[in-house]
């Protein structure tokens, strides 16, 4: 093939996407360029580096399908850091790996997931090695035994949608990346969480990832580095309240950052990942009010209900009786039923 033809050749890739606008936002950040063409029917990216034509086409999506992952080889570490910085500053979580051995080569890389759940690998080649190495993409799905998970994601810089583009009880996981670090009022968050509850299947989970503090932050934050995009810093123990009121249960903290914790204006800040689930079984009617008096900031019961100190919580008759019969009865204030009606 003539050299001129080789130099002009570009690899072209077409991807079905469930939400064109969200995917355009993602690949605009990933590739560092605006679409070369874009309307309601499609979007086309043609970055100079890599020499790629990427077409995004709205349509039904089964994340991955026969696709294992999208790979982007960058020229050097500086380029890799720059792309990762763009994504992280926009509230998109990445997973970095240093000096891994894969495909007969040593590489430094990071992984990121696009809005439809496709894995993207961005890496720098370091040197050839004489064995294949082994490097699985994070969180692989065993496609031979189950359908691909349906995941919907909201990012810090995106407005809260009136409606999530999925059918009721059809989504396996909703990921909120920095959502609670954007300026949202309580009513907006409550409506959004109800919409998340609608689209999640019974037993499906919502994952909340973001920056939290150990006490209220004084005023609007002005934070260094990647945290500069944060518009507000909620108190860690207050995140579960809106989720619980929206009907979620089984709370647990998948991550509370210790290494990356820092202090600003007297507030200890840390990275948090909180997971909650839509109940898989019909829940017993909760019509009894209790208030946890302390001494801890919060406690949980066997059903995963979180009791925040000083905040009234609605529980079922069975939960109330267990609390009254347990050793911690004196730590709770029990309201008469008529005080919580309506």
N, C-alpha and C positions, 0 to 999 in steps of 0.2 A: 504494500500500500504506500503511495507517495507520502512523503513527510508532511506536505501541506494539508493533505486530507486528515492525517492523524492529529495534527495540531488543531484542526477545526472541530474534531469530534468531541461530542459531549454525551455523557450518560443521561438518559431520560427516565424518570420514574413517575408513575401515577399512583396516587393514594386516594381511596375513598375516605371521606371524613364525615362525621356525624353533625358537626357544627362548623361551618366554613369560617365564620368570623373568628372563633376561638383558635382554630388551627392556623389561620393567617397570622394572628398575634404571636402564636408560639414560634412558627418558623421564621417570622420576621426577626425575632430575638435570636434564634438559633443561628441563622445564616447571616445576620447583621445587614440585611438589605430589604428594600421594599419589593413587593411583587412587581414583576414586569408586566403582568396583565391580571386584571381582577374585576369580576362583576358577580352577580348573584348566582351564576352557574358554575364558576370555577375560579381558581387563582393559579398563577404560574410564577415561579421563582426561577431566575437565571443568574445565580451569583457567579462572579468571576472566579472565586475560589471557595469550594471546589468547582470544577467545570461541570455543572449539573443543571439539568432542567427538571424541576420538581413541579408536577401538576397536582393540585388538590381539587377533588371532585366530590361534591356533596352526594351522599348516598348511604345505604345501610352498611353498617360496619360491624365486623366480628374481629376484635383486636388481634393482630398478628396473622391469623389464618396460616398460610404456608410461609409467611414471612417470619424469620427468626428475629432480626433486628436491623436497623439502619445504621450503617457505619460511616463516620466522617473522619478521615485521617488529616490532621493538621500539620503544618510545616515545622512548628517548634513549640516549646513550652509556653512562650509568651502568648501565642495565638490561642492555645488551649485555655490558659488562665483568663484571657479576655472574654472568650465565649462563655465560660463558666460564670464569670462576674456578671455579664449581661443577664443571664438567666436567674441567678440568685438575687440580684437587685430587684428583679421583677416578681420575686416571691415564688419562683419555681425551684423546687428542691432537686439537688443533684447528689450523686453518690460517687465519690472519687476513689480511685485505686492507683497506688503508686507501684511502679516496677513489677507489674504482673507478667507472667509468662503465658503466652497464648499464641497459637498458630505459628509455631517455630520462631517467635520473636518476643523480645521484652518490650513492654509498652507502659506508658503512663496514660491514664484515661479517666473519664468520668461517664456515668450513665445518667440519662434523663428520660422521662416518659412523656410522650406527646398527649394531647387531650383525648385521644382515642385509645390510649393504653399501649401504643407501639413503643418498644424500647429503642432508644437512639444511643449509640456508642460514639463518643468523640475521643480520639486518642492521638498520641505522638509515638512514632516508631523510634526505639532507642538502639536496638541491635538484634542481629540474628542469633538464634540459639540452636543447638543440635537436637532438641527434642520438642514435641508439640506443645508441652505445657498444658495447663488446664485452667480455664477461666470461664465460669458460667455467668451469664447475665444475672443480675439480681432478681430474686423472687420468680424463678421460672414456673411456668404453668404446665402441668402434665397433660398435654393436649389429647393423648391417646385415651384417657379415662374420663375427661370432663370437658364440658363446653368452656370456651374462653370466658373469663370473668368480664362483666360489663362494669366499667369504671367511669365515673364522671368527676371532673376536677374543676374547682374554682380557685383563681389566683388573686393575690392581693390587689393588683392594679385593675381588675375587671369589675364592672358594676354588678350588683346583685340582680340576677334575672327574675322577671316576674314568673316565668315558668321554665323548668328544666326540661330540655327536649327529649324526654323519655316517658314511656307509658308507666302507669301506676304499678308498683311492686315489680319492677323489671330490672333494677340496678343492683349489682352486688356490693359496690363500695362507692362512697362519695368522699373525695379528698378535698379538704379546705386548706389551701396553702397560703397562710398569711391573712385569711379572710377577717379574722378578729383583730388584725393590726391595721385595718383600714377604718376610716371614719364612717361608722354605721350607727344609727340610733337603735334603741332596744326594740322598737316596733318593726323596723326593717329586718333585724336579725330574727325576730320571732316568726315573721312571715316566711323568711327564707328557710328556716329550720323545719317549718311545717311542710314546705315544698319538698325538702330533702326526705322527710319522713314518708311523704306520698310515693316518691319514686323508688325508694329502697324496698327490696323484697323482705319478707319476714326473716329475721336473722341477719340481714345485711348490716354493714357497718359504716359509720361515718368517722373519718380520721381528721382531727384538728391539729394542724402544725403551725407553730408560730412563736413569737417572742412574748414572754410574760414576765411579770414582776412579782416580788413577794409582798408588795403593798401598793396602794394607788400611786400613779406617777403624777408628779406636780406639773400640770400644764401640758403643752404639746411637746413631744420628744424631739430632740435634735441629736441623733445618734451617729456614731462614726461608722465608716466602712460600709459593708453590705446592709447594715441595719438602717441606713439613712432613709430608706423608702418607708419605714414604719411611721404611721400617722398617729397611732395610739397604742398604749401598752396596757392590756388588761391584767388584773390580778389573777394569778394562776388558779386559785380555788374558786374564782367566780365564773370560769368558763363552763363548768358543768351545769350551772343553774339554768341557763336558757335551753340547753340540750335536754335536761330532765323535764322541763315544762313543756317541751315539744313532743314528749312521749318516748324518749330514748332511755335505755337502761344499760346495765352491765358495763359500767365505766371502769377503765383502767388506764394508767399512764404507761404508754409504751416507751416513752423517753422523757426524761427531765435532765437537761444538759447540766453537767457539773464542770466539765473542762472549759466550755465556752461561756461560763457565767461571768458577768462583769457588772460593775456598779456605776450608775449614772444618777446624779442628784439624790443620792442617798437610797436609791432603790436597787435591789439586787435583781438583775435581769438574767434570764436563762431561756434556752430553747426547750420547747415542750411539744410532745406529741401525745394527744389524748384520743382514745378510741372509745366509742359507744356504739350500741347496736339498737336497731329496731326490734322490738320483742317478737319472738317467733311464735308465741302462743298468746291467745287472748288474755289480757291482763285483768286481774280482779279490780273491781271498782275501788278507787281510792278516794275516800271521803272524810278521813280523819286527819286533823291537823296536829303536828308536833313541832317543837322547836328544840334544837340541840343547843344546850347552854355552854358546852365546853367540857374539859379544858383545851382540847385540841382544836385546830382550825376546821377540821371536818372528820367525820367517820363514815363508814359504809356498813350496810348489813349484808346478809347472805344473798339477797336478790340484786345486789349492785346499786341499791339506792344510796345516793350521796346526801349526807346531812351536813350542811354548812352551819358553822356556829353563828347563832343569832338570826337565822333565816327559817321561816315557817315552811314545812314540807308536808305534802299530802301523802298519806300512806293507806294501805288496805287494813281491814279489820284484823286479818291474820298477823300482819306486821306489827300493828299496835299491841296485840296481845303478847307477842314474843318480846317486844321491848319492855312491857310492863312486868313480865315474868323474869327478865334477865337481870344480870348484875349491874347494868348501866342505867337502870330505870331512873335513878336520881339525877342523871345528866340531861334528862329530857323534860320539857314542859308539854303536857297533853291538853289540847284545846277541846272544849265541848263541841260536839258535832255541828250545832247550829251556827257557830262562828265561822265555819268554812263553807257554808252552803252557797251555791252560785259561783 
